[in-house]
Structures are given as C-alpha cells and as structure tokens.
C-alpha cells in the first residue's frame, strides 16, 4: 500500500486560514469543509499563531525559535561531518608517515 503524499501549504495560506478563525468570521469546521483541510492541522496553526503573538505559556516555542533550532541542527550536523572528515584525514596521514 502506498503512503499518501503529504500536502504542504504556504505561510500566506496558513495565515489567511488562521485570520478567518481568529477574527471569528469562520469556525474551524467551516474552514476545514470549505478548503478541504484536516481539523487538527487548522487547530495547530491557530495554536501556533497564538504562541507567536505572545499568548503562549512560558515554555511555548515560537515559529522563529523552531526555525532557528532547525538551522542550528543543520549547522551542527555539517560541522560534525567536517570534523569526522578531518579526524579521518589526520589519522590517514599519521599512519602514512610511519
């Protein structure tokens, strides 16, 4: 059985959907029906928008924090790869000198 391809939505689209819900013009179920979305996605977008606007708790992670964390993880992974390469190269040349 083949896995379903995950749909991706632009920030602008998510922002418009969240705005509809937060301004009270539409309920989450109405938005989901109208745009063919899953309720859990819309609820999580709304929750994240509230956190980003400062309405989250003390331990809430903003979107900017999540993006920075992802970038730092990518950088860390690259630095580890470079470090491993340099360690292997140093080991190789140390053995070659003998």
C-alpha positions, -999 to +999 in steps of 0.1 A: +000+000+000+014+034-010+017+062+015-002+093+009+018+123-002+019+150+025+003+183+014+023+214+021+007+249+025+024+283+021+027+306+051+004+330+034-023+304+030-020+293+067-020+329+078-053+336+059-069+305+074-058+315+109-071+350+103-105+337+093-107+317+126-093+342+150-114+371+137-144+350+142-156+351+106-155+313+104-153+283+127-126+257+123-150+231+110-164+256+084-129+264+072-120+228+070-150+219+049-146+250+027-109+244+020-106+206+023-084+208+053-080+185+083-092+199+116-060+190+135-039+210+110-060+241+114-062+238+152-024+235+153-019+265+130-042+286+152-024+274+184+010+283+169-003+317+158-014+324+193+020+314+206+038+336+181+016+366+191+027+361+227-003+343+241+016+311+248+029+299+281+064+304+294+076+272+278+059+277+244+082+277+214+076+303+187+079+297+150+111+318+149+126+297+177+117+265+158+133+278+126+165+289+144+167+255+162+164+237+128+191+259+113+214+252+143+208+215+140+217+215+103+249+236+110+258+212+138+254+182+116+276+198+089+303+207+114+303+171+128+307+157+093+336+181+086+352+172+120+349+135+112+365+140+078+394+160+093+399+134+120+400+106+094+424+126+072+447+132+102+447+096+111+454+086+075+484+109+072+497+099+106+498+062+095+514+072+062+543+089+079+554+057+097 
